[in-house]
């Protein structure tokens, strides 16, 4: 059942009467200090770092997780701190602008106070401001840039390629970029990026047949007379987390040995500073930093961790700084090195939140974004429903937006249960916000969007959940293959993260009854990685559901019972 304009306006009026803020422009700057974006220069080599923007050209809301569990040696350590524990670790005052930027605390109220974050026009203003005080500064892009929005999908990534070049990106490494297919990636690298002088680096991507480098492993750039090497590290598990058939001739992997080889090679060519532009995920970066010597800093991505200051990791050759710069255009990392006598003598770092209310939009970038969006505005702005709940995705086990997707899959597909991938990308919506087609696409704009309906035994369902859980909670970071736990609709369960594979998931219930190992259940899902799978795109399924319900409210979050994590500073349920 679709919603006519009159019905939709009635819903908006009701939301307004209930006190909901329907326009983020009403938000004020709150208690942000007047000098918040004063960034005095330091040293003689500066690198800016952005990562995981997921194609968000316009300012958005993004809620940080309240569950980001560390297991094994990572318990209680960065990046596995949330809420008050993170504030305490970094001496951030509760209730202020940085507390909002780095945590989920009081999210709705704080978001209405400080407004939206990110947006390439506002990010451009910040990048130019940093460059003005730091001659020769480079902008590094850690990947997951070309995917995550409707316009990126509909333009085959061209919108983000054009916007990244206009932003002034100098060096990039990939992950979700690969889901446009090897041919499209190669086309952009060989044409758009080559013409613009953007280096696309990935030391760990080689051909299956001969092991040849597919892309440059690294590039050496000169900054104020200092030779700086930037080595690329693409997401190691791309062909596992995403469809292998999209890049069938390329092999990925962590490849510590070749990383060490290229570090040594760059040093041999005169590089006084060597950094890695990584999409490993922070836990993997921390382990790599302990094993590979000669790296001054790792600029990390993939896990979307907004980490205010680097972690210093000791290794056989000295130490390496490990950073991670959040997601969705929300942060810009600024690293300043003081290089003397051929090596780094000192450094300063700040992970700078990008608040669109506090940074003017760059006019040229704003005009480019308007031009990019113009052909799609009517479709992007189609209203589907209004939410009375805070809708968000990020978190180890579930989010209210993911729960709504599972609810839609079960209702529209007539399923007993539903699986939704544990994607970390996806913007947030405040109570009272309109769920437009654009905001739906923020959660599901991928190149393999088919929905499925399968009859699976209870045993098969448990096996799937155990496998994904091991990807998340394996004690060895090198066996963590990315993403959060698969979101589960209809099935209640318990999880014991510290257990081994095959024994983490328990107490599985459906409609109040224990699930039977040999009984078949109808399970809906989406984003199949197998080639040739056909099915209604996920956005059509959820749009049908939203047009029917009109108002999303009282979303019942299906969180598992978490066992053995009492007192873990990475969880606040």
C-alpha positions in Angstrom: 0.0 0.0 0.0 1.5 3.3 -1.0 1.2 6.6 0.8 -0.3 9.7 -1.0 1.0 13.2 -0.4 -1.8 14.2 1.9 -1.2 11.2 4.2 2.5 11.9 4.2 2.0 15.5 5.2 -0.3 14.4 8.0 2.4 12.2 9.3 4.9 15.1 9.2 2.5 17.3 11.0 2.0 14.7 13.7 5.8 14.3 14.1 6.2 18.1 14.4 3.4 18.2 17.0 5.2 15.6 19.0 8.3 17.8 19.2 10.5 16.2 16.7 13.2 18.2 14.9 12.6 17.8 11.2 15.3 20.1 9.9 18.9 19.7 11.0 19.5 23.4 10.1 17.7 24.3 13.3 20.6 22.8 15.2 23.0 25.1 16.9 26.7 24.9 17.4 26.2 24.0 21.1 29.3 24.7 23.3 31.9 24.1 20.6 35.0 26.3 21.4 35.5 29.2 19.0 39.0 27.9 18.2 37.9 24.4 17.5 39.4 24.3 14.0 42.7 26.1 14.9 45.3 23.6 13.9 48.8 25.1 14.3 51.4 23.4 12.1 54.2 21.3 13.5 57.4 19.9 11.9 58.1 19.6 8.2 56.0 16.7 6.9 52.2 16.6 7.1 49.8 13.9 6.0 46.0 14.1 6.1 44.0 10.9 6.3 40.3 10.1 5.5 38.8 6.6 5.2 35.5 4.7 4.9 33.4 7.7 3.8 31.1 5.3 2.0 30.2 7.8 -0.7 28.5 10.3 1.6 28.8 13.6 -0.3 26.3 15.4 1.9 26.4 15.9 5.7 24.8 13.1 7.7 24.2 11.7 11.2 26.3 8.8 12.3 26.0 7.1 15.7 29.2 5.4 17.1 28.7 1.9 18.5 27.8 1.0 22.1 29.1 -2.5 21.5 32.6 -3.0 20.2 34.0 -6.0 22.1 37.6 -6.9 22.3 38.5 -10.5 23.0 41.7 -12.3 24.0 44.6 -9.8 24.3 42.3 -7.0 22.9 40.0 -6.9 25.9 39.8 -3.4 27.3 42.2 -2.0 24.7 41.8 0.5 21.9 39.8 0.4 19.7 37.5 -1.8 21.9 36.3 1.0 24.2 32.9 2.6 24.0 31.0 5.4 25.7 32.3 6.5 29.1 35.2 4.1 28.9 36.5 5.8 25.7 36.0 9.3 27.2 38.0 8.3 30.3 40.9 6.8 28.3 41.3 9.9 26.2 40.5 12.5 28.9 37.5 13.8 27.0 35.0 15.9 28.9 31.5 14.3 29.0 28.7 16.2 27.4 30.8 18.3 25.0 31.4 18.3 21.3 34.2 15.7 21.3 32.2 13.4 23.5 29.5 13.5 20.8 31.9 13.0 18.0 33.6 9.9 19.5 30.8 8.1 21.3 27.1 7.2 21.1 26.3 8.9 24.4 23.1 11.0 24.4 23.2 10.7 20.7 19.8 12.1 19.7 20.0 15.2 21.9 23.7 15.8 21.0 23.0 15.4 17.3 20.3 18.0 17.5 22.7 20.3 19.3 25.7 20.0 17.1 24.1 19.1 13.8 25.3 16.8 11.0 28.8 15.7 10.3 30.8 15.2 7.2 29.9 16.3 3.7 32.5 16.7 1.0 31.9 20.5 0.7 32.7 21.0 4.4 35.5 18.4 4.3 37.0 20.4 1.4 37.0 23.5 3.5 38.9 21.7 6.3 41.4 20.1 3.9 42.2 23.5 2.4 42.6 25.0 5.8 45.0 22.3 6.9 47.0 22.7 3.6 47.2 26.5 4.1 49.2 26.0 7.3 51.2 22.9 6.1 52.8 23.4 2.6 53.1 20.2 0.7 50.7 18.2 2.9 49.3 15.1 1.2 45.7 13.7 1.5 45.5 10.0 1.9 42.3 8.0 1.2 42.0 4.7 2.9 39.3 3.3 0.7 35.6 2.4 0.9 35.0 5.7 -0.9 33.2 4.7 -4.0 30.4 2.7 -2.4 27.6 3.3 0.1 25.2 5.7 -1.5 22.5 5.7 -4.2 24.4 8.1 -6.5 27.6 6.1 -6.3 25.7 3.0 -7.3 23.7 4.7 -10.1 26.8 6.5 -11.6 29.0 3.4 -11.4 31.3 5.2 -8.8 31.9 8.2 -11.1 30.4 10.7 -8.7 32.9 9.7 -6.0 35.8 9.6 -8.4 35.1 13.1 -9.5 34.5 14.4 -6.0 37.7 12.7 -4.6 39.8 14.4 -7.4 38.1 17.7 -6.6 38.8 17.2 -2.9 42.5 16.8 -3.6 43.1 13.1 -2.8 46.8 12.3 -3.5 47.0 8.5 -2.7 44.4 5.8 -2.3 44.0 2.1 -1.4 40.8 0.0 -1.9 38.2 -2.3 -0.5 34.6 -1.9 -1.5 35.8 -0.3 -4.7 36.4 -3.8 -5.9 32.7 -4.5 -6.0 32.3 -2.5 -9.2 34.4 -5.2 -10.8 38.1 -5.4 -11.8 37.5 -3.9 -15.2 35.8 -0.8 -13.7 38.5 -0.3 -11.1 41.3 -0.6 -13.6 39.5 1.9 -15.9 39.3 4.5 -13.2 42.9 3.9 -12.1 44.3 4.1 -15.6 42.2 7.0 -16.8 40.6 9.3 -14.2 43.3 8.9 -11.5 46.2 8.9 -13.9 45.1 12.2 -15.4 44.6 13.7 -12.0 47.9 12.5 -10.5 46.2 10.2 -7.9 48.3 7.2 -7.0 46.3 4.0 -6.3 48.5 1.7 -4.2 48.1 -1.9 -2.9 51.1 -4.0 -2.2 49.0 -7.1 -1.3 47.0 -7.4 -4.5 48.7 -9.7 -7.1 47.7 -11.7 -10.1 46.6 -15.3 -9.5 48.7 -16.7 -12.4 52.1 -15.2 -11.9 51.9 -13.2 -8.6 52.6 -9.9 -10.4 51.6 -6.6 -8.7 48.3 -5.4 -10.0 48.7 -1.9 -8.7 51.7 0.1 -7.5 52.8 -1.3 -4.2 53.9 2.1 -3.0 54.7 5.6 -4.1 57.4 8.0 -2.9 56.4 11.7 -2.7 58.6 14.6 -1.7 57.4 16.9 1.0 59.5 20.0 1.8 62.6 18.1 0.6 61.8 15.0 2.6 61.2 11.7 0.7 58.0 10.1 2.0 56.9 6.6 1.0 53.2 5.6 1.2 52.7 1.8 0.9 49.1 0.6 0.1 47.4 -2.3 1.9 44.0 -3.2 0.4 41.5 -5.1 2.5 43.1 -8.6 2.7 39.8 -10.6 2.7 38.0 -8.8 -0.2 37.3 -12.0 -2.2 35.8 -13.7 0.9 33.8 -10.8 2.4 32.6 -9.7 -1.1 32.0 -11.7 -4.4 35.2 -13.3 -5.7 33.7 -13.4 -9.2 34.0 -9.6 -9.4 37.8 -9.8 -9.3 38.5 -13.4 -10.3 42.1 -13.0 -11.5 43.4 -11.2 -8.4 44.7 -12.5 -5.1 44.7 -10.5 -1.9 45.9 -11.4 1.7 47.8 -9.7 4.5 51.3 -10.5 3.1 53.6 -9.4 5.9 56.7 -10.7 4.0 56.1 -8.5 1.0 55.2 -5.6 3.2 58.6 -5.9 4.9 60.2 -6.1 1.5 58.6 -2.9 0.2 59.4 -1.0 3.4 63.0 -2.0 3.1 63.0 -1.2 -0.6 61.5 2.3 0.0 64.1 3.0 2.7 66.8 1.9 0.3 65.6 4.4 -2.3 66.0 7.2 0.3 62.6 7.4 2.0 63.1 9.1 5.4 59.5 8.6 6.3 57.6 5.3 5.5 53.8 5.0 6.2 51.2 2.4 5.4 47.8 3.4 4.0 45.8 0.4 5.2 42.4 -1.1 5.0 43.2 -4.0 7.3 41.1 -3.1 10.2 42.7 -1.7 13.4 43.3 -5.0 15.2 45.1 -6.4 12.1 47.2 -3.1 11.9 48.2 -3.5 15.5 49.5 -7.0 14.9 51.2 -6.0 11.6 52.9 -3.1 13.4 54.4 -5.6 15.9 55.8 -7.8 13.1 57.0 -5.5 10.4 59.8 -3.1 11.1 60.6 0.3 9.6 57.1 1.7 9.4 56.7 5.1 11.0 52.9 5.1 11.0 49.9 3.1 9.8 46.9 5.1 8.7 44.1 2.5 9.1 40.5 2.0 8.0 37.9 -0.7 7.5 36.7 -1.1 11.2 35.4 2.5 11.3 37.0 3.2 14.6 37.3 6.8 15.5 40.5 6.8 17.6 41.5 10.2 19.0 45.2 9.4 19.3 47.6 6.8 17.8 48.6 3.6 19.5 52.4 3.3 19.7 53.4 -0.4 19.0 56.9 -1.6 19.7 58.6 -4.0 17.4 62.1 -5.4 16.7 63.2 -2.2 14.8 61.7 0.4 17.1 58.0 1.4 17.1 55.1 2.2 14.8 52.1 4.6 15.3 48.8 3.0 14.5 45.8 5.2 13.8 42.2 4.7 12.6 40.1 7.6 11.3 36.4 6.6 11.7 34.0 6.7 8.8 31.4 8.5 6.7 33.4 11.7 6.2 33.0 12.4 9.9 36.8 12.8 10.7 40.0 14.0 9.1 43.2 12.7 10.6 46.1 15.2 10.6 49.6 13.8 11.3 52.6 16.1 11.5 56.1 14.7 11.6 59.3 16.6 12.5 61.9 14.9 10.4 65.5 15.5 11.3 68.7 13.7 10.4 66.9 11.4 8.0 64.3 10.1 10.5 61.2 11.1 12.4 62.3 13.0 15.6 58.8 14.0 16.8 55.2 13.9 15.8 51.8 15.4 16.6 48.4 14.0 15.7 44.7 15.1 15.9 41.7 13.3 14.6 39.5 16.2 13.7 35.7 15.9 13.6 34.0 17.5 10.6 30.9 19.3 11.8 29.0 20.9 8.9 27.5 23.6 11.1 31.0 24.8 12.1 32.7 24.6 8.6 31.4 26.6 5.7 30.7 24.6 2.5 33.4 25.1 -0.2 31.5 26.8 -3.0 33.1 24.8 -5.9 32.7 21.5 -4.2 29.1 22.3 -3.2 28.4 23.2 -6.9 29.9 19.9 -8.0 27.8 17.9 -5.6 24.6 19.7 -6.7 25.5 18.9 -10.3 26.1 15.2 -9.5 22.8 14.9 -7.7 20.7 16.9 -10.0 19.5 14.0 -12.3 18.5 11.9 -9.3 17.0 14.4 -6.8 13.4 13.4 -7.4 14.2 9.7 -6.8 16.5 10.4 -3.9 13.9 12.5 -2.1 11.0 10.1 -2.5 9.4 9.9 1.0 8.8 6.3 2.2 7.9 6.7 5.8 8.7 8.6 9.0 10.6 7.2 11.9 9.7 7.8 15.5 12.8 5.8 16.6 16.5 6.5 16.4 17.7 4.3 13.4 21.3 3.3 13.4 23.4 0.4 12.2 26.8 0.3 13.8 27.5 -2.2 16.7 28.8 -5.8 17.0 25.4 -7.5 17.1 22.5 -5.4 15.8 21.2 -1.9 15.2 17.7 -0.5 14.9 18.1 0.1 11.1 19.3 -3.5 10.6 16.4 -4.7 12.7 14.0 -2.8 10.5 15.5 -4.4 7.4 15.1 -7.9 9.0 11.5 -7.1 9.9 10.9 -6.0 6.3 12.5 -9.2 4.9 10.4 -11.4 7.1 7.1 -9.7 6.4 7.5 -9.1 2.7 9.2 -12.5 2.0 6.9 -14.5 4.4 9.9 -15.8 6.3 10.3 -17.3 9.8 13.7 -15.6 10.2 16.0 -13.2 8.4 19.7 -12.5 8.0 21.1 -9.1 7.2 24.9 -8.7 6.7 27.0 -7.1 9.4 27.9 -4.1 7.3 29.5 -1.3 9.3 28.5 1.5 6.9 25.1 3.1 6.9 24.0 6.5 8.1 21.7 7.3 11.1 18.3 8.9 11.3 16.9 10.8 14.3 13.4 10.4 15.6 11.1 12.4 13.4 13.2 12.1 10.3 11.7 11.2 7.0 13.0 7.9 5.6 13.6 8.9 2.0 14.8 6.5 -0.8 18.2 8.1 -0.4 18.3 7.2 3.3 17.2 3.7 2.5 19.9 3.4 -0.1 22.5 4.5 2.4 22.0 1.1 4.1 21.9 -1.2 1.0 23.5 0.4 -2.1 25.6 -2.5 -3.3 26.2 -4.1 -6.7 24.8 -7.5 -5.5 21.6 -6.6 -3.8 19.4 -9.6 -4.5 17.2 -10.9 -1.7 16.8 -14.6 -1.2 14.4 -17.1 0.6 15.9 -20.4 1.5 14.7 -23.4 3.5 17.5 -24.0 6.1 17.8 -26.6 8.8 18.4 -25.4 12.4 21.8 -27.0 12.2 22.7 -25.0 9.0 21.5 -21.8 10.6 23.7 -22.3 13.6 26.7 -23.2 11.4 26.2 -19.9 9.4 26.0 -17.9 12.6 29.1 -19.7 14.2 31.1 -19.0 11.1 30.3 -15.3 11.0 30.9 -15.0 14.8 34.4 -16.5 14.4 35.2 -13.9 11.8 34.4 -11.3 14.4 35.7 -12.8 17.6 38.7 -15.0 16.6 41.4 -14.2 19.1 43.9 -13.9 16.3 43.3 -10.7 14.4 44.7 -12.2 11.2 41.7 -14.5 11.1 39.1 -11.7 11.6 37.7 -11.3 8.1 35.8 -8.0 8.6 32.3 -6.8 9.4 30.1 -7.2 12.5 27.9 -10.1 13.4 25.2 -11.1 10.9 22.0 -9.3 12.0 19.3 -11.9 12.9 15.6 -11.4 12.8 13.1 -13.7 14.4 15.7 -15.9 16.2 16.7 -15.3 19.8 20.1 -16.6 20.8 23.0 -16.3 23.2 26.6 -15.7 22.3 29.8 -16.4 24.2 32.6 -14.5 22.4 35.4 -16.1 24.3 34.5 -19.6 23.3 36.0 -21.3 20.2 34.5 -21.7 16.8 31.4 -24.0 16.9 30.6 -23.3 20.5 29.8 -19.5 20.7 26.1 -19.6 19.6 23.6 -21.2 21.9 20.0 -21.2 23.2 18.5 -20.6 19.8 14.8 -19.9 19.9 12.1 -19.1 17.4 8.6 -17.9 18.5 9.4 -19.0 22.0 10.3 -22.6 21.1 13.8 -24.1 20.8 15.0 -24.5 17.3 15.5 -28.1 16.1 18.7 -29.1 14.3 16.9 -31.2 11.6 13.8 -29.0 11.1 13.7 -26.7 8.1 12.9 -23.0 8.5 12.2 -20.3 5.9 15.1 -17.8 6.1 15.2 -14.5 4.1 18.4 -12.7 3.4 20.2 -10.4 1.0 23.7 -9.7 -0.5 24.6 -13.2 -1.7 28.2 -13.5 -2.8 27.6 -16.3 -5.3 27.5 -15.4 -9.0 24.2 -15.4 -10.8 21.9 -15.2 -7.8 18.6 -13.6 -8.9 16.1 -11.9 -6.6 14.3 -8.7 -5.8 16.7 -6.0 -4.8 16.8 -5.3 -1.1 15.8 -1.7 -1.5 12.6 -2.7 -3.3 11.7 -5.1 -0.5 12.3 -2.6 2.3 10.6 0.3 0.4 7.5 -1.9 0.0 7.5 -2.5 3.7 8.0 1.2 4.6 5.3 2.4 2.3 2.9 0.0 4.0 3.8 0.9 7.6 4.1 4.6 7.0 5.5 5.2 10.5 8.4 3.2 12.0 8.1 3.0 15.7 8.9 0.8 18.7 11.5 -1.2 16.8 12.3 -4.2 19.0 16.0 -4.7 18.9 16.9 -8.4 18.7 20.1 -8.4 20.7 21.6 -11.7 21.8 22.3 -12.6 25.4 26.0 -11.9 25.7 27.8 -14.3 28.0 31.1 -13.8 29.8 31.5 -10.1 28.9 30.4 -8.6 32.1 32.4 -5.4 32.8 34.0 -5.4 29.3 34.6 -1.7 28.5 33.6 -2.4 24.9 30.0 -3.0 25.7 27.3 -0.8 27.1 23.8 -2.5 26.7 
